[in-house]
Amino acid sequence: MNIMLVSVSERIREIGIRMAIGAQKIDILVQFLFEAVVLSIAGGFLGILLGFGTSKLLRFIPMFASITTIVSPGSVLLAFGFSAFVGIFFGYYPAKKAARMDPIEALRYE
């Protein structure tokens, strides 16, 4: 959510220009919500790769060599689904904030 709030505040002028040339509120909302979903999905994939890689690397550490790690597809889907949900849930507020901006005020912003 913080990343998306910063993204909105850094791009106020762009939002104002888009709205001034005819973009609807829904267009701005979809743009920022899409960015939030893409970020969360990328984070989810990175988390899956990191978790899978870590579970495989544990075999080479003598202290953990006797522990068998299993990465089940269900846990991967649950983690990925939760990541996507968090991206949508916490990306909605910044997207809504961007869509509600007044184009004149956004263009005046520096």
N, CA and C atoms as an extended XYZ file, in Angstrom:
330
Properties=species:S:1:pos:R:3:atomname:S:1:resname:S:1:resid:I:1 pbc="F F F"
N         0.831       -1.187        0.000 N   MET     1
C         0.000        0.000        0.000 CA  MET     1
C         0.880        1.256        0.000 C   MET     1
N         1.939        1.231        0.778 N   ASN     2
C         2.830        2.394        0.813 CA  ASN     2
C         3.481        2.638       -0.537 C   ASN     2
N         3.880        1.568       -1.198 N   ILE     3
C         4.503        1.720       -2.514 CA  ILE     3
C         3.511        2.343       -3.496 C   ILE     3
N         2.278        1.890       -3.448 N   MET     4
C         1.275        2.432       -4.363 CA  MET     4
C         0.912        3.869       -4.010 C   MET     4
N         0.886        4.226       -2.720 N   LEU     5
C         0.628        5.616       -2.326 CA  LEU     5
C         1.740        6.529       -2.827 C   LEU     5
N         2.973        6.070       -2.732 N   VAL     6
C         4.105        6.848       -3.245 CA  VAL     6
C         3.999        6.970       -4.758 C   VAL     6
N         3.614        5.893       -5.424 N   SER     7
C         3.454        5.923       -6.876 CA  SER     7
C         2.411        6.953       -7.295 C   SER     7
N         1.309        7.008       -6.555 N   VAL     8
C         0.260        7.988       -6.858 CA  VAL     8
C         0.773        9.406       -6.621 C   VAL     8
N         1.437        9.623       -5.483 N   SER     9
C         1.892       10.983       -5.173 CA  SER     9
C         2.986       11.456       -6.126 C   SER     9
N         3.783       10.539       -6.656 N   GLU    10
C         4.818       10.928       -7.604 CA  GLU    10
C         4.260       11.188       -9.000 C   GLU    10
N         3.087       10.691       -9.278 N   ARG    11
C         2.543       10.787      -10.632 CA  ARG    11
C         1.273       11.633      -10.692 C   ARG    11
N         1.140       12.571       -9.770 N   ILE    12
C        -0.053       13.415       -9.734 CA  ILE    12
C        -0.212       14.193      -11.031 C   ILE    12
N         0.867       14.729      -11.537 N   ARG    13
C         0.794       15.504      -12.779 CA  ARG    13
C         0.341       14.625      -13.950 C   ARG    13
N         0.868       13.406      -14.024 N   GLU    14
C         0.456       12.471      -15.081 CA  GLU    14
C        -1.036       12.163      -14.977 C   GLU    14
N        -1.512       11.974      -13.757 N   ILE    15
C        -2.934       11.695      -13.551 CA  ILE    15
C        -3.765       12.888      -14.020 C   ILE    15
N        -3.312       14.088      -13.687 N   GLY    16
C        -4.022       15.298      -14.112 CA  GLY    16
C        -4.071       15.426      -15.623 C   GLY    16
N        -2.982       15.128      -16.284 N   ILE    17
C        -2.941       15.204      -17.747 CA  ILE    17
C        -3.887       14.178      -18.355 C   ILE    17
N        -3.845       12.949      -17.836 N   ARG    18
C        -4.742       11.910      -18.366 CA  ARG    18
C        -6.205       12.291      -18.187 C   ARG    18
N        -6.529       12.844      -17.025 N   MET    19
C        -7.919       13.226      -16.774 CA  MET    19
C        -8.316       14.444      -17.614 C   MET    19
N        -7.369       15.346      -17.833 N   ALA    20
C        -7.665       16.547      -18.619 CA  ALA    20
C        -7.934       16.216      -20.085 C   ALA    20
N        -7.325       15.155      -20.592 N   ILE    21
C        -7.564       14.813      -21.997 CA  ILE    21
C        -8.673       13.782      -22.169 C   ILE    21
N        -9.381       13.481      -21.050 N   GLY    22
C       -10.581       12.681      -21.208 CA  GLY    22
C       -10.631       11.337      -20.518 C   GLY    22
N        -9.629       11.008      -19.734 N   ALA    23
C        -9.671        9.720      -19.034 CA  ALA    23
C       -10.751        9.762      -17.955 C   ALA    23
N       -11.522        8.703      -17.883 N   GLN    24
C       -12.572        8.592      -16.868 CA  GLN    24
C       -11.944        8.164      -15.541 C   GLN    24
N       -12.702        8.321      -14.468 N   LYS    25
C       -12.209        7.890      -13.155 CA  LYS    25
C       -11.926        6.394      -13.150 C   LYS    25
N       -12.752        5.637      -13.837 N   ILE    26
C       -12.559        4.183      -13.881 CA  ILE    26
C       -11.246        3.823      -14.580 C   ILE    26
N       -10.837        4.628      -15.574 N   ASP    27
C        -9.574        4.368      -16.277 CA  ASP    27
C        -8.383        4.523      -15.331 C   ASP    27
N        -8.412        5.574      -14.529 N   ILE    28
C        -7.332        5.817      -13.570 CA  ILE    28
C        -7.343        4.728      -12.495 C   ILE    28
N        -8.538        4.379      -12.020 N   LEU    29
C        -8.663        3.337      -11.009 CA  LEU    29
C        -8.116        2.013      -11.516 C   LEU    29
N        -8.470        1.644      -12.734 N   VAL    30
C        -8.004        0.376      -13.316 CA  VAL    30
C        -6.491        0.400      -13.511 C   VAL    30
N        -5.940        1.524      -13.953 N   GLN    31
C        -4.500        1.618      -14.168 CA  GLN    31
C        -3.732        1.332      -12.874 C   GLN    31
N        -4.098        2.011      -11.795 N   PHE    32
C        -3.347        1.837      -10.555 CA  PHE    32
C        -3.652        0.496       -9.888 C   PHE    32
N        -4.868        0.015      -10.031 N   LEU    33
C        -5.194       -1.298       -9.483 CA  LEU    33
C        -4.442       -2.386      -10.238 C   LEU    33
N        -4.314       -2.235      -11.547 N   PHE    34
C        -3.552       -3.192      -12.353 CA  PHE    34
C        -2.090       -3.203      -11.930 C   PHE    34
N        -1.522       -2.025      -11.683 N   GLU    35
C        -0.133       -1.954      -11.228 CA  GLU    35
C         0.037       -2.664       -9.886 C   GLU    35
N        -0.928       -2.486       -8.981 N   ALA    36
C        -0.852       -3.137       -7.674 CA  ALA    36
C        -0.920       -4.652       -7.818 C   ALA    36
N        -1.788       -5.123       -8.693 N   VAL    37
C        -1.926       -6.576       -8.901 CA  VAL    37
C        -0.652       -7.145       -9.518 C   VAL    37
N        -0.091       -6.454      -10.494 N   VAL    38
C         1.146       -6.930      -11.123 CA  VAL    38
C         2.281       -6.989      -10.103 C   VAL    38
N         2.384       -5.963       -9.252 N   LEU    39
C         3.423       -5.970       -8.221 CA  LEU    39
C         3.231       -7.122       -7.241 C   LEU    39
N         1.993       -7.362       -6.845 N   SER    40
C         1.757       -8.440       -5.878 CA  SER    40
C         1.974       -9.812       -6.510 C   SER    40
N         1.612       -9.974       -7.759 N   ILE    41
C         1.849      -11.250       -8.433 CA  ILE    41
C         3.346      -11.494       -8.619 C   ILE    41
N         4.073      -10.442       -8.985 N   ALA    42
C         5.527      -10.579       -9.112 CA  ALA    42
C         6.140      -10.926       -7.758 C   ALA    42
N         5.661      -10.278       -6.695 N   GLY    43
C         6.141      -10.608       -5.354 CA  GLY    43
C         5.782      -12.029       -4.963 C   GLY    43
N         4.601      -12.472       -5.368 N   GLY    44
C         4.193      -13.848       -5.081 CA  GLY    44
C         5.088      -14.858       -5.772 C   GLY    44
N         5.378      -14.619       -7.039 N   PHE    45
C         6.289      -15.518       -7.769 CA  PHE    45
C         7.685      -15.514       -7.151 C   PHE    45
N         8.157      -14.334       -6.779 N   LEU    46
C         9.467      -14.241       -6.149 CA  LEU    46
C         9.479      -14.996       -4.825 C   LEU    46
N         8.404      -14.871       -4.052 N   GLY    47
C         8.306      -15.601       -2.792 CA  GLY    47
C         8.280      -17.101       -2.994 C   GLY    47
N         7.566      -17.553       -4.017 N   ILE    48
C         7.516      -18.989       -4.319 CA  ILE    48
C         8.907      -19.497       -4.690 C   ILE    48
N         9.589      -18.771       -5.550 N   LEU    49
C        10.942      -19.181       -5.955 CA  LEU    49
C        11.904      -19.172       -4.775 C   LEU    49
N        11.801      -18.148       -3.947 N   LEU    50
C        12.673      -18.052       -2.776 CA  LEU    50
C        12.395      -19.184       -1.788 C   LEU    50
N        11.129      -19.474       -1.553 N   GLY    51
C        10.775      -20.555       -0.639 CA  GLY    51
C        11.207      -21.916       -1.156 C   GLY    51
N        10.966      -22.156       -2.439 N   PHE    52
C        11.359      -23.426       -3.035 CA  PHE    52
C        12.876      -23.572       -3.027 C   PHE    52
N        13.567      -22.508       -3.402 N   GLY    53
C        15.033      -22.547       -3.414 CA  GLY    53
C        15.613      -22.753       -2.029 C   GLY    53
N        15.043      -22.096       -1.036 N   THR    54
C        15.524      -22.250        0.333 CA  THR    54
C        15.306      -23.670        0.831 C   THR    54
N        14.149      -24.237        0.495 N   SER    55
C        13.890      -25.607        0.942 CA  SER    55
C        14.868      -26.594        0.306 C   SER    55
N        15.277      -26.323       -0.916 N   LYS    56
C        16.257      -27.201       -1.573 CA  LYS    56
C        17.676      -26.980       -1.038 C   LYS    56
N        17.995      -25.734       -0.691 N   LEU    57
C        19.335      -25.435       -0.172 CA  LEU    57
C        19.555      -25.963        1.239 C   LEU    57
N        18.480      -26.172        1.989 N   LEU    58
C        18.626      -26.670        3.356 CA  LEU    58
C        19.274      -28.043        3.404 C   LEU    58
N        19.163      -28.812        2.329 N   ARG    59
C        19.772      -30.142        2.293 CA  ARG    59
C        21.297      -30.089        2.390 C   ARG    59
N        21.873      -28.965        1.973 N   PHE    60
C        23.328      -28.861        1.923 CA  PHE    60
C        23.926      -28.278        3.197 C   PHE    60
N        23.091      -27.894        4.147 N   ILE    61
C        23.580      -27.404        5.437 CA  ILE    61
C        23.540      -28.578        6.412 C   ILE    61
N        24.693      -28.950        6.963 N   PRO    62
C        24.752      -30.162        7.802 CA  PRO    62
C        23.731      -30.182        8.950 C   PRO    62
N        23.491      -29.045        9.552 N   MET    63
C        22.570      -28.999       10.683 CA  MET    63
C        21.131      -29.345       10.268 C   MET    63
N        20.769      -29.032        9.021 N   PHE    64
C        19.413      -29.272        8.526 CA  PHE    64
C        19.324      -30.430        7.541 C   PHE    64
N        20.406      -31.143        7.316 N   ALA    65
C        20.441      -32.195        6.305 CA  ALA    65
C        19.462      -33.326        6.603 C   ALA    65
N        19.181      -33.563        7.869 N   SER    66
C        18.274      -34.662        8.222 CA  SER    66
C        16.801      -34.280        8.088 C   SER    66
N        16.510      -33.019        7.893 N   ILE    67
C        15.126      -32.563        7.777 CA  ILE    67
C        14.695      -32.629        6.318 C   ILE    67
N        13.581      -33.265        6.075 N   THR    68
C        13.034      -33.361        4.730 CA  THR    68
C        11.990      -32.263        4.551 C   THR    68
N        12.188      -31.430        3.567 N   THR    69
C        11.213      -30.358        3.303 CA  THR    69
C        10.373      -30.741        2.094 C   THR    69
N         9.102      -30.454        2.205 N   ILE    70
C         8.163      -30.748        1.122 CA  ILE    70
C         7.415      -29.466        0.788 C   ILE    70
N         7.428      -29.109       -0.467 N   VAL    71
C         6.676      -27.942       -0.934 CA  VAL    71
C         5.450      -28.484       -1.665 C   VAL    71
N         4.303      -28.379       -1.006 N   SER    72
C         3.076      -28.916       -1.605 CA  SER    72
C         2.431      -27.884       -2.527 C   SER    72
N         1.808      -28.329       -3.594 N   PRO    73
C         1.134      -27.399       -4.510 CA  PRO    73
C         0.041      -26.590       -3.819 C   PRO    73
N        -0.608      -27.185       -2.837 N   GLY    74
C        -1.657      -26.468       -2.113 CA  GLY    74
C        -1.120      -25.277       -1.349 C   GLY    74
N         0.027      -25.465       -0.703 N   SER    75
C         0.616      -24.347        0.046 CA  SER    75
C         1.101      -23.252       -0.895 C   SER    75
N         1.601      -23.642       -2.049 N   VAL    76
C         2.053      -22.667       -3.037 CA  VAL    76
C         0.861      -21.859       -3.560 C   VAL    76
N        -0.240      -22.540       -3.872 N   LEU    77
C        -1.442      -21.842       -4.351 CA  LEU    77
C        -2.028      -20.929       -3.283 C   LEU    77
N        -2.041      -21.389       -2.047 N   LEU    78
C        -2.548      -20.570       -0.949 CA  LEU    78
C        -1.704      -19.306       -0.784 C   LEU    78
N        -0.396      -19.454       -0.790 N   ALA    79
C         0.491      -18.303       -0.639 CA  ALA    79
C         0.343      -17.336       -1.810 C   ALA    79
N         0.251      -17.882       -2.996 N   PHE    80
C         0.110      -17.035       -4.179 CA  PHE    80
C        -1.243      -16.317       -4.178 C   PHE    80
N        -2.297      -17.023       -3.811 N   GLY    81
C        -3.619      -16.412       -3.727 CA  GLY    81
C        -3.677      -15.314       -2.684 C   GLY    81
N        -3.026      -15.553       -1.535 N   PHE    82
C        -2.985      -14.530       -0.502 CA  PHE    82
C        -2.214      -13.305       -0.977 C   PHE    82
N        -1.138      -13.517       -1.703 N   SER    83
C        -0.356      -12.410       -2.247 CA  SER    83
C        -1.190      -11.571       -3.218 C   SER    83
N        -1.937      -12.228       -4.079 N   ALA    84
C        -2.792      -11.507       -5.025 CA  ALA    84
C        -3.891      -10.756       -4.288 C   ALA    84
N        -4.477      -11.372       -3.258 N   PHE    85
C        -5.526      -10.720       -2.476 CA  PHE    85
C        -5.002       -9.463       -1.788 C   PHE    85
N        -3.830       -9.557       -1.189 N   VAL    86
C        -3.239       -8.405       -0.508 CA  VAL    86
C        -2.978       -7.276       -1.511 C   VAL    86
N        -2.494       -7.627       -2.698 N   GLY    87
C        -2.246       -6.612       -3.720 CA  GLY    87
C        -3.511       -5.897       -4.140 C   GLY    87
N        -4.592       -6.637       -4.309 N   ILE    88
C        -5.856       -6.020       -4.700 CA  ILE    88
C        -6.426       -5.199       -3.551 C   ILE    88
N        -6.417       -5.779       -2.353 N   PHE    89
C        -7.010       -5.109       -1.196 CA  PHE    89
C        -6.291       -3.813       -0.859 C   PHE    89
N        -4.964       -3.861       -0.764 N   PHE    90
C        -4.214       -2.670       -0.387 CA  PHE    90
C        -3.870       -1.776       -1.568 C   PHE    90
N        -4.134       -2.208       -2.767 N   GLY    91
C        -3.938       -1.354       -3.936 CA  GLY    91
C        -5.185       -0.554       -4.280 C   GLY    91
N        -6.314       -0.944       -3.705 N   TYR    92
C        -7.569       -0.272       -4.038 CA  TYR    92
C        -7.613        1.155       -3.504 C   TYR    92
N        -7.180        1.387       -2.266 N   TYR    93
C        -7.238        2.731       -1.693 CA  TYR    93
C        -6.397        3.740       -2.479 C   TYR    93
N        -5.128        3.459       -2.774 N   PRO    94
C        -4.368        4.421       -3.576 CA  PRO    94
C        -4.970        4.627       -4.974 C   PRO    94
N        -5.509        3.565       -5.561 N   ALA    95
C        -6.125        3.693       -6.880 CA  ALA    95
C        -7.370        4.569       -6.803 C   ALA    95
N        -8.142        4.388       -5.755 N   LYS    96
C        -9.345        5.204       -5.554 CA  LYS    96
C        -8.965        6.657       -5.306 C   LYS    96
N        -7.899        6.874       -4.550 N   LYS    97
C        -7.415        8.223       -4.273 CA  LYS    97
C        -6.991        8.916       -5.575 C   LYS    97
N        -6.302        8.181       -6.427 N   ALA    98
C        -5.863        8.745       -7.705 CA  ALA    98
C        -7.051        9.063       -8.602 C   ALA    98
N        -8.047        8.197       -8.606 N   ALA    99
C        -9.207        8.401       -9.477 CA  ALA    99
C       -10.066        9.582       -9.040 C   ALA    99
N       -10.033        9.926       -7.769 N   ARG   100
C       -10.860       11.025       -7.257 CA  ARG   100
C       -10.207       12.399       -7.372 C   ARG   100
N        -8.990       12.443       -7.876 N   MET   101
C        -8.298       13.731       -7.969 CA  MET   101
C        -9.003       14.680       -8.928 C   MET   101
N        -8.924       15.948       -8.576 N   ASP   102
C        -9.435       16.983       -9.472 CA  ASP   102
C        -8.351       17.260      -10.509 C   ASP   102
N        -8.679       17.175      -11.807 N   PRO   103
C        -7.643       17.347      -12.827 CA  PRO   103
C        -6.949       18.716      -12.768 C   PRO   103
N        -7.673       19.748      -12.424 N   ILE   104
C        -7.075       21.095      -12.364 CA  ILE   104
C        -6.074       21.169      -11.226 C   ILE   104
N        -6.438       20.648      -10.079 N   GLU   105
C        -5.521       20.637       -8.936 CA  GLU   105
C        -4.311       19.754       -9.211 C   GLU   105
N        -4.531       18.638       -9.897 N   ALA   106
C        -3.429       17.737      -10.209 CA  ALA   106
C        -2.442       18.377      -11.185 C   ALA   106
N        -2.972       19.135      -12.140 N   LEU   107
C        -2.083       19.814      -13.094 CA  LEU   107
C        -1.320       20.954      -12.429 C   LEU   107
N        -1.910       21.549      -11.425 N   ARG   108
C        -1.276       22.653      -10.724 CA  ARG   108
C        -0.214       22.163       -9.746 C   ARG   108
N        -0.286       20.912       -9.366 N   TYR   109
C         0.615       20.330       -8.358 CA  TYR   109
C         2.048       20.272       -8.874 C   TYR   109
N         3.000       20.603       -8.007 N   GLU   110
C         4.416       20.491       -8.397 CA  GLU   110
C         5.195       19.776       -7.358 C   GLU   110
